[in-house]
Amino acid sequence: MHIRINSNDLSAGEYCFGPQDNRGYGWFLILLGLGGVTAGGVVAHGQWRALKCYVQEPEMVTPAYLSKIESPDKLSTPYVSLCPPKVFDTGVRRYITRRGFQVNYVLIPVGDRYLLTEVLANYREGTTLVGHLEQWQPNRNGGGILAEVKSRGYGERLLPYQFDAVADGRRVSMDVALRPLLIFGGLIFALVGSLHFRT
């Protein structure tokens, strides 16, 4: 059985397919947009160092200069370049499965102490290293790195900070590069959603 609706029988403000009120959809787009902006802001804040280094030149430092520094906070930037005349291989290795490569841990002589440094497996002595001076977290790359290096007899002479020469700040990963797009996309969704409230 078919029911035919005569538009003349509908009172003012009524439609055959329900009220034409898109405010619910508008709220959905706005909330979706705000979620994108928030998520982009949070992850961008966590990766601010990498984003900043994308447009910043590393500061050139020497082992002699680092021998006088007890914390990377004393530097104008932790993003540095260093060309050590000699390095010592600790024999400690880690394979980064999520990124598919191996990193080695070497020691750079800094006065009468050593700077523990993370390098790619194909690093060759005499090559300039670019990266970040920082204090590593205990769980870095599976954990146990500092303990393993110290167990090999270097514990008393290590600097209180380390050198990450693998994650060069200029080689910003795709996920870091997409974060501004996440924020921009969120703003667009929020703007489109707000248009549904215009009368």
Secondary structure, DSSP 8 states (H G I E B T S, - for coil): ------GGGS-TT--TTS----HHHHHHHHHHHHHHHHHHHHHHHHTHHHHHHTT---EE--HHHHTT-S-GGGSS-SEEEE--S--EEEEEEEEETTTTEEEEEEEEEETTEEEEEEEETT--TT--EEEEEE---TTGGGS-HHHHHIIIIIGGGB-SSEEE-SS-TTS--HHHHHHHHHHHHHHHHHHHHHHTT--
